[in-house]
Every structure is written in structure tokens, then in C-alpha cells.
Amino acid sequence: MENRNIWQIIKSVTIFSLLIVVNFFNPVSAQVPPGIVPYQGIPVLVPATLQELNTSTYCQLSYGTSGLQRSTTSCVPLNLGSQNPGFVSPSSHLIITTPAIDPLACIAGAPGAYLSTFPNIQDWDTLNYGVPRVMKLNDNNPGSYPCANAVATYYFIPTESQNVLVFWFSFVTQSVPHHDMSENALFRVEMTDANGNYVTGDYEHSTFYIIPETSQYPAIHPCRQSLDVQYICPAASMNIDNFWADWVRLAFDLRDYIGQTVRLRVIASECVYQAHYTYAYFTGYGLNGTIDVQACGDDNIVLKAPSGFENYVWYVNNVHVPTADGFSTLTRIRNTSETEFRCEMNSQTGAPFVFDATVNYYDLFPNFEWEQVFDECDNKVQFTNTSEIFKINNGGNVAQPIQYVLWDFGDNNTSTAINPTHYYVDIGTYTVNLRIWDADSICNVDTTYTITIGPSEIGTSEMAVSTCEEKLPYSFVDPLMGPNDQYIWHAEGTYQVTFPGAAWNGCDSIINVTLTIEKPHVRIEQTGDFCEEFTATLTAISNITNPEYFWNTEETSDHIIVTKHGTYSVTITDDNGCTASHSVKILACDPPVYIPSAITPSDNNGINDCIEIHSANLISSINFSVHNRFGETVYYTTDKNFKWCGEVGGKTPINVTYQYILFYTDDKGIERMKKGTITVL
């Protein structure tokens, strides 16, 4: 085929992809306090500096000057009472980036064993978040100064990519035997919606609540959780034992709250008597609550659940895989009949999590054709994507549409169009790469070939332009032409224009340009006898399609209705801005003023019951009066639109004859008079 190069590149590879299936319950949107703008996603709870939190709109740091009282029978969110906003002191809101020991958190009988101020954090995104960070909340200085309780409150909106909050904490508190469970110092973590409702519907998996147990009051608070790891530091402060816990990892499943506002509160409070302290260390970050799949082609399938949890249990097509118990990663030999995967796990405190994944398997056959096009002499190449994708779940072979591609044309230009047209600046040899993705946009396959762009030939094509007669002469310009390339035409016709080679990548291009002179016309047609009907319709008739109309009455439709004599004109404009105008004159008429000799209001038939002037639009003013036989005026008006039905003093006498006199001025300014008698019957 002349001037045509077609290459077909076929490469077959079998891959598989992953489709995450999640069913979400949409709760009622929560209300947030004034001035709060919830964070989109899950924020890193501890920023690089305290100033970042001080200026944020999604986090509130506050403190109280008294210990927090709590119910001994209810598990509702804690009532904070009167709180003061802002930072308390550097020791109450302290950002820690370097691990150290806490000398107030030791282990009895284990010299040198202390709580570290930093946990062994997993899954921290160093690229986006920087170095891991921990915040210390409250301090070991009981009393109202600097504070008796400290609270960090966060408002955020889980998203499709961040919907699981991993929360690390440790705490140090004091336990005394003479406090009951409503009085002791406490540490608490709460996850609710912004209205204070627990996100799971109950406190068990929405909060973590620690109140030191005592010997004098052995009853355990109904919301208190126990810890597997907890220690006593004998007489660490004020001759009172410190009760503390090593780092604990919580996880809050917020997939049901994607797009909804949730609230996290971290609370550390002294006892209600402000004599015994609680302080805590914490950090947190967001994860995507999905199973990550790492496999394409004929590789083994590797499925990874979020790390940092416990008691992993895997299922394939609802069948338990005992050999994978306890592992966050599941590796399977590729099998197109295995399409449903599920992983069940728990956080360190027992909160359950379930992640599901539906796997799709595909065969990908990348393929394309290319052709150099010479219609405009511009090194143009048309690429046609002839790739094929088949879904092969359970041995099937169902064709799928090509949706996701990336072309690399070999000249530092790319495209995501399915069938792109590309213009090369220079002739030569180029390596073109086509990458296609499966229907779930997970796995991809490439194919590459070298194409050669030959010299362009002189191209000839057609072009049409138009202008208005009043805009002649016409100047032809084009962005690809040089400043000295000028073509000026004075009449219709076909003209030859040469585009220089510099503009068209290496060759001259001859264009035949046809100039058309547009000549719009318009005329006004009148419908209706103005002197007979006192009105007329004027319609603009044009030789062009859908012009714009503008009348000297400022109306813009194709017709107007007139009720006055005078000159009326219309101007039409076409799409190129060409115009045409026409006008007509409506002559004034003598107004036919008729006053009957008798009216009959008594028969109530609506015919000839009243006197009125029917050509009032042709009259500028009147003076009309009616007189009885004694010469007394019984009716008088200057309203040209009057109507008199024989009323005199609120009654209508009949069989009475009156005299009338009418003075009027017509619309030409001529004064006239009419008089006679009227009999009311």
C-alpha cells in the first residue's frame, strides 16, 4: 500500500487483578462544633510541631482545672465539663521524636526496666509523614496548675484510601486505696461520631478506658478494659505506686463511616481531688482497610492484610486456610477458580476486623497499528489500538473493553487516548511503547516497536472562509504563516495559499481557499389593517437561518405588535457578524369616534349597555360630559378609556334623555368636538 506502514505487534501474557468489594452503611451525617473543618482522610495525630496543631481546624487541644468525674454505671462518652482551649504547657503537650526512658514507669524487682517513650511503630509512611512522632499528654504534677486534665480531640472524615485508624498508646497513672471508681485518675480513648455516638454502637470496640483498681473498693468499672501488659512502679512518686501499661496498639475500623465525620478523644485526668496524676503517650495514623495484592502474569498470588494486628485467619472461597493462621500475608499458586478471599483479624485489645477481596483474572494481548498520514504535510501519524483483553475467571473467556492505556511516542511525548493521533516535529526513527491495563486498572503489559517517519510530500487541501460584503477587502491570516505572508482579496473566488515549509515541518503546503461573500437580506411584512383594527403585526423575513433580531423598539424576536403610528426598523445579524436592516412606516389614521344615540343597560344582555371609545389608542386626550334637561352635569371624565352605563348618583334612571359634549385630540394633535343626545332605556 503506497505511503502506508502498518505494524502489528502481538504479545500474550496472562495476568490477574483485584477488585475490592466493600459494603458500607451510611450513618446520619454528624454535626461538628462551629469553626471546626474536619480533616479529609485520617490525619497523623502528632504533627512535626505543636504550632501545626495550634493553627489546625480539625484538632482541639484543651485542659481542665479539675479532675474528671465519671459515672459508675454507664458507658456513655465522658462528660468533660468546663474545658479551656489551647496548649497547657510544654510538659502537657510535648512532641517526642527520640526514644527515651520514663523513670516513673519501672518494674518492681526488675532493675533498669522502664517504659520507653517510643513504641516499635509499624506501617509509618516516612515519605509522606517524616520521622515517627509521639505526643505526651498531661504530666506528673498533680494540682490545678498547669492542669488537672488534658484532652486532644480530632475531627476527621474517613475516605476510600484511609479508613482504618491505628492508635498506639501507653500511660502512667496512680492508684490509691481510698478512691472509688468514680474518683480515681483515669486514661481514656473514645471513637465516636461528632454527636458522641460510639462508631460501633457500643463502647466495647469504640473506646479504651483505664481506671486503676483499688483494694478498698474492689468493684470494677463497667467500661474498664483489662490489659495483658501492666506494671507497678513501687513508690515512684509521692510515695504512691505508679500503675502503668507498656505500649498498646488499638485499631478502629471506620469503613462504615467513609464520607462521615467522626471524633477521636484522648483523655488523661487526675483524680477528682487533684492529688494523683495520669499522663499518657500516644500516636496514630491511617491505613487503607483493604487487602493488598501483589501479583501479575503467572506469578504466585500474594495477598497482604494490614500489618499491626493479631490472630489473622484467612479464607479462600469461604474455605479456611489453617496454614496461614497468624500471618498477615497469604501466598497462593495462581488458580483462576480462587476468586473470593477474606481475612479476619483482631487488634491487640480484641476489636474484630474483616477484609474481603474479589479477584479477577485476565489475559492481555497488547497490539497496535500505525500509519503516516500525508493529508496536511505535517509528519502526522495515526495510531490504532487493536489490543485485546479477556476475563478468564473460572476458565471463562469474556472480552473486556480497552479502558486504560499509556502511549510513549519516543519523542518525550505521551498520551492516554485509546487511538491517538500524534504529530512528530522531525522525520526519523522512533521507539513507540504501548502499555495497557486490565479492566480493574491493576496489572499492565507493554509492547514496543520502532517506527520510521519519512519525508513529507507537498500537500494540497481545501479550506473555506467567509466574510461580509461590508468587511471587504478580506485579509487571510493563519497562525502557521509568517508575518510577511499576506493575502488580501476583494471578491468571491478560490485562491491559492502556500504555507512555508518552516510552518509545516519540512515542506510547503498548498491550500486552495474558497472565499464566500455573505449577503444577508431582510424585509418587514405587515399583517392587519392598522386603521381598521388599531393594531398590526410586523414580521422580519430573512434569507439566512437563525439570525439575531433587534428592533428599534428593543425587542429581539422575529416579529412585533404595534399599536402606534411611526417608523419601525429591524436589524438582523448572522453567525459571522454580517448585518442587514429594513424599516417601514405606519401612518396615522383618523380615529372613528362613535357615540350611540341610545344605550340599554336595563336589559342586562351585555349589548349596547354603555358608552365607550373603541379607538382610544388613536386619541391622546378627551373631555367628555353628560347633562340633564336642566343643564346640570351628571357625568364628567377626562379618561379616554372611560365607560358610562347611565349611572347618576349611584342609580340608573331609564327612559331619560341626556345631552353630551365630547372634546378630543387625536394622535396627530388635531382637536375635534362631537355632541348629541343619549337616551338611557
C-alpha positions in Angstrom: 0.0 0.0 0.0 1.5 3.3 -1.1 2.6 5.7 1.7 1.3 3.4 4.4 3.3 1.4 7.0 1.3 -1.0 9.2 3.0 -2.9 12.0 1.2 -5.4 14.2 2.8 -6.3 17.5 1.2 -9.2 19.5 2.3 -10.2 22.9 0.3 -12.6 25.0 0.5 -12.7 28.8 -1.9 -13.9 31.4 -2.4 -11.7 34.5 -4.8 -11.3 37.3 -6.2 -8.3 39.1 -8.1 -7.4 42.3 -11.4 -5.8 42.9 -12.1 -4.8 46.5 -15.7 -5.3 47.4 -16.9 -3.3 50.4 -20.5 -2.7 51.5 -20.8 0.5 53.6 -23.6 1.6 55.9 -24.2 5.3 55.7 -25.0 6.8 59.1 -26.6 10.2 59.5 -24.2 13.0 59.0 -22.8 14.3 62.2 -22.7 17.9 63.3 -19.3 19.4 64.2 -18.7 22.4 66.5 -18.5 25.9 64.9 -15.1 26.7 63.4 -14.2 23.1 63.0 -13.3 21.8 59.5 -12.9 18.0 59.6 -9.7 16.6 58.1 -10.3 14.7 54.8 -8.9 11.2 55.5 -7.2 10.2 58.7 -4.6 12.7 59.9 -1.3 11.9 61.5 -2.3 12.6 65.1 1.1 14.0 66.1 2.5 16.7 63.6 6.0 17.9 63.4 5.4 20.8 65.6 2.8 21.8 68.2 2.2 25.0 66.2 0.7 22.9 63.4 -2.0 21.7 65.8 -2.4 25.1 67.3 -3.4 26.5 63.9 -5.4 23.5 62.6 -9.1 23.5 62.3 -9.6 19.8 62.9 -7.9 19.3 66.2 -8.7 20.9 69.6 -6.3 20.7 72.5 -7.9 21.6 75.8 -7.4 21.3 79.5 -9.5 21.5 82.7 -8.6 22.7 86.2 -10.3 19.8 88.0 -10.2 16.0 87.8 -13.0 14.4 85.7 -15.9 12.8 87.4 -17.5 9.8 85.7 -20.5 7.5 86.1 -20.0 4.2 87.9 -22.8 2.5 86.0 -22.9 4.0 82.5 -20.6 3.6 79.5 -21.5 6.8 77.7 -18.8 9.1 76.4 -17.1 11.0 79.2 -18.5 14.4 80.2 -15.6 16.8 80.1 -17.3 19.6 81.9 -15.8 23.1 81.6 -12.7 22.9 79.3 -10.2 25.7 78.4 -8.9 25.7 74.8 -5.3 25.8 73.8 -1.9 24.4 74.9 -1.4 23.9 78.6 2.4 23.8 78.9 5.3 22.1 77.1 5.2 19.2 79.6 1.4 18.7 79.0 1.6 18.6 75.2 5.1 17.5 74.3 6.1 16.1 70.9 8.7 13.4 71.1 10.8 12.2 68.2 13.7 10.4 70.0 13.1 7.3 72.3 13.9 7.7 75.9 13.0 6.0 79.2 10.3 7.2 81.6 11.9 7.0 85.1 8.4 7.0 86.8 7.4 3.8 84.9 9.6 1.0 86.3 9.0 -2.7 87.1 9.2 -4.0 90.6 12.1 -6.4 91.0 13.5 -5.7 87.6 16.2 -3.0 87.9 16.8 -1.0 84.8 13.5 -2.0 83.2 11.5 1.2 82.3 8.8 2.3 79.9 10.1 3.6 76.6 8.6 6.9 75.5 8.5 5.5 71.9 6.8 2.3 70.6 8.0 0.0 67.8 5.8 1.7 65.2 4.8 -0.3 62.1 3.5 0.9 58.8 4.6 4.5 59.3 4.7 6.4 56.0 8.0 8.1 56.3 7.9 9.5 52.8 4.7 11.5 53.5 4.8 11.9 57.3 8.5 12.3 58.0 10.0 10.8 61.1 7.7 8.9 63.6 6.4 11.1 66.4 4.7 10.7 69.8 2.8 13.1 71.9 2.9 13.3 75.7 -0.5 14.3 77.1 -0.7 15.8 80.7 2.1 15.5 83.2 3.1 14.1 86.7 2.4 17.4 88.5 -1.0 16.9 90.3 -3.0 20.0 91.2 -4.8 22.7 89.2 -1.6 24.1 87.7 -0.8 23.7 84.9 -3.9 21.4 84.5 -5.8 18.6 86.2 -6.9 17.0 82.9 -5.7 17.3 79.3 -7.7 16.3 76.2 -6.8 16.0 72.5 -9.9 16.0 70.2 -9.7 15.2 66.5 -12.5 15.5 63.9 -11.9 13.8 60.5 -13.7 12.1 57.6 -12.5 8.6 56.6 -12.0 8.2 52.9 -11.8 5.2 50.4 -8.0 5.3 50.8 -7.8 6.0 54.6 -10.5 4.2 56.7 -8.7 2.3 59.5 -7.1 4.3 62.4 -4.1 2.6 64.1 -3.6 4.1 67.5 -0.7 3.5 69.8 -0.7 4.5 73.5 0.9 3.9 76.8 0.1 5.6 80.1 1.2 6.2 83.7 -1.3 6.7 86.5 -1.5 6.5 90.3 -3.8 4.1 92.2 -4.8 4.7 95.8 -6.9 2.5 98.0 -9.2 5.2 99.4 -10.7 6.3 96.0 -13.7 4.6 94.5 -14.1 4.0 90.8 -15.8 7.4 90.1 -12.9 9.3 91.8 -9.6 7.8 90.7 -7.3 9.2 88.0 -8.1 7.8 84.5 -6.9 7.4 80.9 -9.5 7.1 78.1 -9.6 6.8 74.3 -13.0 7.4 72.6 -14.0 7.0 69.0 -17.5 8.4 68.2 -19.3 10.3 65.6 -19.4 14.0 66.1 -22.7 13.7 68.1 -21.0 11.5 70.6 -22.4 8.1 69.5 -19.9 5.2 69.5 -19.0 4.2 66.0 -19.7 0.5 66.6 -22.9 1.1 68.5 -21.4 0.1 71.8 -18.4 1.1 73.9 -16.5 -2.2 73.7 -14.8 -1.6 70.4 -15.2 2.2 70.3 -13.3 3.1 73.5 -10.5 2.1 75.8 -11.0 3.1 79.4 -8.5 2.5 82.2 -9.2 3.3 85.9 -6.8 1.9 88.5 -8.3 -0.8 90.7 -8.1 -0.4 94.4 -8.1 -2.7 97.4 -10.6 -0.8 99.4 -13.2 -0.6 96.5 -12.7 -3.8 94.6 -15.7 -3.2 92.2 -14.5 -2.8 88.6 -16.0 0.0 86.5 -18.3 -1.4 83.8 -16.4 0.3 81.0 -12.9 -0.5 82.2 -10.8 -2.8 79.9 -8.1 -5.1 81.3 -4.6 -5.1 79.9 -2.3 -8.1 79.4 0.7 -5.9 79.9 0.6 -3.7 83.0 3.2 -3.0 85.7 3.7 -1.4 89.1 6.5 1.0 89.8 6.7 1.0 93.7 6.7 4.4 95.3 7.7 6.1 92.1 6.2 9.5 93.1 4.8 10.9 96.4 5.3 7.5 98.0 2.4 6.2 95.9 2.8 3.3 93.5 2.5 4.1 89.8 0.3 1.8 87.7 1.4 1.8 84.0 1.0 0.0 80.8 3.5 -0.7 78.1 2.6 0.3 74.5 -0.8 -0.9 73.4 -2.0 -0.9 69.8 -5.6 -0.2 69.1 -7.3 -0.2 65.6 -10.6 1.4 64.8 -12.5 0.1 61.7 -14.1 3.2 60.2 -15.1 1.8 56.8 -18.7 2.2 57.7 -18.0 5.9 58.2 -16.4 6.7 54.8 -17.6 10.3 54.0 -18.9 10.8 57.5 -17.5 12.9 60.3 -16.0 11.0 63.3 -14.4 12.2 66.6 -11.4 10.9 68.4 -10.8 12.0 72.0 -7.7 11.1 74.1 -8.1 12.0 77.8 -5.7 11.9 80.7 -7.1 13.1 84.0 -6.0 13.4 87.6 -8.3 12.1 90.3 -11.2 14.3 91.3 -9.2 15.6 94.3 -6.3 16.7 92.1 -3.9 14.7 94.2 -3.0 11.8 91.9 -2.0 12.1 88.2 -2.4 10.4 84.9 -0.3 11.1 81.8 -0.1 9.3 78.5 2.0 8.9 75.3 0.2 8.3 72.0 0.5 8.5 68.2 -1.7 7.4 65.3 -2.1 7.2 61.6 -4.4 6.0 58.9 -4.4 2.8 56.8 -6.4 1.6 53.8 -8.8 -1.1 55.0 -8.2 -3.4 52.1 -6.2 -6.4 51.2 -3.2 -5.5 49.0 -2.5 -7.9 46.2 1.0 -8.2 44.6 0.9 -10.5 41.6 0.5 -10.3 37.8 1.1 -12.6 35.0 1.8 -16.2 36.0 3.4 -15.3 39.4 2.1 -16.6 42.7 -0.7 -14.5 44.2 0.5 -12.6 47.3 -2.3 -11.1 49.5 -1.3 -8.8 52.3 -3.7 -7.7 55.1 -2.8 -4.5 57.0 0.0 -5.3 59.5 0.0 -4.5 63.2 -3.0 -6.7 64.0 -3.2 -10.2 65.7 -4.9 -13.6 65.2 -5.0 -13.5 61.4 -7.3 -16.1 59.8 -7.6 -16.5 56.0 -10.4 -17.9 53.9 -10.3 -18.7 50.1 -13.7 -19.2 48.5 -15.1 -19.3 52.1 -12.8 -22.3 53.0 -10.5 -21.8 55.9 -6.7 -22.0 55.2 -5.2 -23.2 58.5 -1.6 -23.0 57.3 -2.0 -19.2 57.0 -3.3 -18.6 60.5 -1.4 -15.9 62.4 0.2 -14.4 59.2 -0.7 -11.1 57.7 0.4 -12.4 54.2 -1.1 -15.2 52.2 0.7 -16.7 49.2 -1.3 -18.9 46.7 -0.4 -20.6 43.5 -2.3 -19.0 40.7 -5.7 -20.6 40.2 -8.4 -18.8 38.3 -11.1 -20.6 40.3 -10.0 -18.9 43.5 -11.8 -15.6 43.3 -13.0 -14.8 46.8 -10.6 -14.0 49.7 -11.3 -13.0 53.2 -9.0 -12.2 56.2 -10.3 -11.9 59.8 -8.1 -10.4 62.5 -8.1 -8.5 65.8 -6.4 -5.5 67.2 -4.3 -6.0 70.4 -7.4 -5.2 72.5 -9.6 -7.7 70.7 -11.5 -5.4 68.3 -12.5 -7.6 65.2 -11.7 -6.7 61.6 -12.8 -8.4 58.4 -11.4 -7.6 54.9 -12.8 -9.1 51.7 -11.4 -9.1 48.2 -12.8 -10.4 44.9 -10.1 -11.3 42.4 -10.5 -11.1 38.6 -8.1 -12.9 36.3 -7.3 -11.5 32.8 -5.4 -12.4 29.6 -3.9 -9.3 28.0 -2.9 -9.1 24.3 -1.3 -5.7 23.5 -1.3 -4.8 19.8 -1.3 -1.7 17.7 -1.1 -0.5 14.1 0.3 2.8 12.8 0.1 4.8 9.6 1.8 8.0 8.5 -0.8 10.4 7.1 0.2 12.9 4.3 -3.0 14.9 4.1 -1.6 18.1 5.6 2.2 17.6 5.2 2.9 17.7 8.9 4.5 14.4 10.0 1.2 13.1 11.3 0.9 9.5 12.5 -2.4 7.8 13.3 -2.1 5.0 15.9 -4.8 2.4 16.2 -5.0 0.3 19.3 -6.0 -3.3 18.4 -5.2 -4.8 21.8 -7.5 -7.5 23.4 -8.3 -8.3 27.0 -10.2 -11.4 28.2 -11.6 -12.1 31.7 -10.8 -15.7 32.4 -12.3 -16.3 35.9 -13.2 -20.0 36.4 -11.9 -20.9 32.9 -14.0 -18.3 31.1 -13.1 -16.2 28.1 -15.1 -12.9 28.2 -13.8 -10.0 26.1 -13.3 -6.7 28.0 -13.1 -3.2 26.7 -9.8 -1.3 26.4 -10.1 1.4 29.0 -6.6 2.3 30.5 -3.6 2.8 28.2 -0.4 4.8 28.1 1.5 5.6 24.9 5.1 6.7 24.7 5.8 8.1 21.3 9.6 8.1 21.7 9.9 11.9 21.4 9.3 12.7 25.1 5.5 12.9 24.5 2.8 10.6 25.9 -0.9 10.1 25.6 -3.7 8.2 27.4 -6.1 8.3 24.4 -7.1 4.8 23.1 -6.4 5.7 19.4 -4.2 8.8 19.4 -3.0 11.0 16.5 0.5 12.3 17.0 2.5 15.0 15.2 6.2 14.5 15.1 8.4 17.6 14.9 11.1 15.9 12.8 11.3 12.9 10.4 13.3 10.0 11.7 13.1 6.7 13.7 11.2 6.5 16.9 10.6 3.7 19.5 6.9 3.6 20.4 5.7 1.8 23.5 2.1 0.9 24.3 1.1 -0.1 27.9 -2.4 -1.5 28.6 -4.0 -2.2 31.9 -6.7 -4.8 32.8 -10.3 -3.7 33.3 -9.6 -3.1 37.1 -6.5 -0.9 36.3 -4.3 -3.1 38.5 -1.8 -5.0 36.2 -0.3 -4.0 32.9 1.6 -5.3 29.9 3.8 -3.4 27.5 4.7 -3.8 23.8 7.3 -1.8 21.9 8.2 -1.3 18.3 10.4 1.1 16.2 8.6 3.2 13.5 10.2 5.4 10.8 8.7 8.7 9.8 9.6 9.5 6.1 9.9 12.9 4.4 6.7 14.7 3.9 5.4 15.4 0.4 3.9 18.6 -0.9 0.3 18.5 0.4 -2.7 20.1 -1.2 -6.0 20.5 0.6 -9.1 22.7 0.6 -10.3 25.4 3.0 -13.4 27.6 3.0 -13.7 31.0 4.6 -16.5 33.7 4.5 -16.9 37.3 5.3 -19.5 40.1 4.9 -19.7 42.5 2.0 -19.2 45.5 4.2 -16.0 43.9 5.6 -14.2 43.7 2.2 -11.4 43.6 1.4 -10.8 40.3 3.2 -7.3 39.6 4.8 -6.4 35.9 5.1 -4.3 35.0 8.1 -3.2 31.8 9.8 -1.1 31.1 13.0 1.3 29.0 10.9 2.0 31.7 8.4 4.8 34.2 8.8 4.3 37.9 9.4 5.1 38.8 5.8 2.7 36.2 4.3 -0.3 38.4 3.4 -3.2 37.6 1.2 -5.9 40.3 0.6 -8.9 39.5 -1.6 -11.7 41.9 -2.8 -14.2 39.5 -4.2 -15.5 35.9 -4.0 -13.5 33.2 -5.5 -11.0 30.4 -4.9 -7.4 31.5 -4.1 -4.2 29.5 -3.7 -2.3 29.9 -0.4 1.2 28.5 0.2 2.2 27.6 3.8 6.0 27.7 4.1 8.0 24.6 5.0 9.1 26.1 8.3 5.4 26.1 9.4 4.6 22.6 8.2 7.7 20.7 9.4 9.8 20.4 6.3 7.7 21.1 3.2 5.5 23.7 1.5 1.8 23.0 1.6 -0.6 24.5 -1.0 -4.1 25.2 0.2 -7.0 26.2 -2.1 -9.0 28.7 -0.1 -12.6 29.5 -1.2 -13.9 32.9 -0.1 -17.7 33.4 0.1 -19.2 36.8 0.5 -22.3 36.6 2.7 -25.1 39.0 1.8 -27.9 38.7 4.3 -31.3 40.4 3.4 -34.3 41.2 5.5 -37.8 42.7 4.8 -40.7 43.6 7.1 -44.1 42.2 6.3 -47.3 43.8 7.9 -50.3 41.8 9.0 -53.5 43.5 9.9 -55.1 46.9 8.9 -53.9 49.4 11.4 -56.8 51.9 10.8 -59.4 49.2 11.0 -58.1 47.1 13.9 -56.0 49.8 15.6 -53.1 47.3 15.7 -50.7 45.5 13.3 -48.1 42.7 13.4 -44.7 43.3 11.8 -42.6 40.2 10.8 -39.0 40.2 9.7 -38.4 37.8 6.8 -34.7 36.9 6.2 -32.7 34.8 3.7 -30.4 33.4 6.5 -31.0 30.7 9.1 -31.5 31.6 12.8 -30.3 35.2 12.7 -30.3 37.5 15.7 -33.1 40.2 15.6 -33.0 43.7 17.0 -35.9 46.1 16.5 -35.8 49.8 17.3 -38.4 49.0 20.0 -35.5 46.9 21.6 -37.4 43.7 21.0 -35.4 40.7 19.8 -38.0 38.3 18.3 -38.7 37.8 14.6 -42.0 39.8 15.0 -43.5 42.7 17.0 -47.1 44.0 17.5 -47.6 47.8 17.1 -50.4 50.0 18.3 -49.0 53.4 17.4 -48.2 55.0 14.1 -44.5 55.7 13.4 -41.4 54.2 11.8 -40.3 50.7 12.8 -37.0 49.1 11.8 -35.2 45.8 12.4 -31.6 44.7 12.1 -30.5 41.1 11.7 -27.0 39.6 12.4 -25.7 36.2 11.2 -23.1 34.0 12.8 -20.2 35.9 11.1 -21.4 39.2 12.3 -22.9 40.3 8.9 -25.9 42.5 9.2 -28.9 43.7 7.2 -31.7 46.2 8.1 -35.1 47.3 6.9 -37.8 49.7 8.1 -41.5 50.5 7.5 -43.7 53.5 8.3 -47.1 53.0 10.0 -49.2 56.0 9.0 -51.6 57.7 11.4 -55.4 57.3 10.9 -58.4 59.5 11.7 -59.9 57.9 14.8 -63.5 56.7 14.2 -65.2 58.1 17.3 -68.8 56.8 17.7 -71.3 57.8 20.4 -74.6 55.9 20.2 -77.9 57.8 20.4 -79.2 55.3 23.0 -77.9 52.7 25.4 -79.9 49.9 27.1 -78.4 48.9 30.4 -81.8 47.8 31.7 -82.0 44.6 29.6 -78.8 43.3 31.2 -77.8 41.5 28.0 -74.3 43.0 27.7 -75.1 44.5 24.4 -75.1 48.3 23.9 -75.2 48.8 27.7 -72.6 51.5 27.9 -70.8 54.4 26.1 -67.1 54.0 25.4 -64.5 54.9 22.8 -63.2 51.8 21.0 -60.3 53.6 19.2 -58.8 55.1 22.3 -55.2 54.1 21.2 -55.6 56.7 18.4 -56.6 59.5 20.8 -54.2 61.4 23.0 -56.8 63.2 25.3 -60.6 63.8 25.8 -63.0 65.9 27.8 -66.4 64.2 28.0 -69.5 65.5 29.9 -73.3 64.5 30.1 -76.1 66.9 31.1 -79.7 66.5 32.1 -82.6 68.6 30.7 -81.9 71.3 33.3 -78.3 71.7 32.1 -76.8 70.0 35.2 -73.8 67.9 34.6 -74.5 64.3 35.6 -71.2 62.7 34.4 -67.8 64.1 33.6 -64.4 62.4 32.7 -61.0 63.0 31.0 -60.1 59.3 30.9 -60.1 58.2 27.3 -60.7 54.6 28.4 -64.0 55.5 30.2 -67.2 53.5 30.2 -70.5 55.2 31.2 -73.6 53.0 31.6 -76.2 55.7 32.6 -75.4 55.9 36.3 -76.5 59.1 38.0 -76.0 59.5 41.7 -75.5 55.7 42.2 -78.7 54.8 40.3 -79.5 54.2 36.6 -82.7 56.1 35.6 -84.3 54.7 32.4 -86.4 56.4 29.7 -84.3 59.5 30.2 -82.7 61.6 27.5 -79.4 63.4 28.1 -77.2 65.7 26.1 -73.4 65.1 25.7 -70.4 67.1 24.6 -67.0 65.3 23.6 -63.8 67.3 23.0 -60.8 65.1 22.0 -57.4 65.4 20.5 -56.2 62.7 18.1 -52.7 61.3 17.9 -51.7 63.8 15.2 -52.5 66.7 17.6 -55.8 67.8 15.9 -58.5 68.9 18.3 -62.1 67.8 17.5 -65.6 68.1 19.0 -68.7 65.9 18.9 -72.1 66.5 20.6 -75.5 65.0 20.6 -78.2 63.3 22.7 -78.2 59.9 24.5 -81.4 58.1 25.7 -81.0 55.6 28.5 -83.5 52.7 28.1 
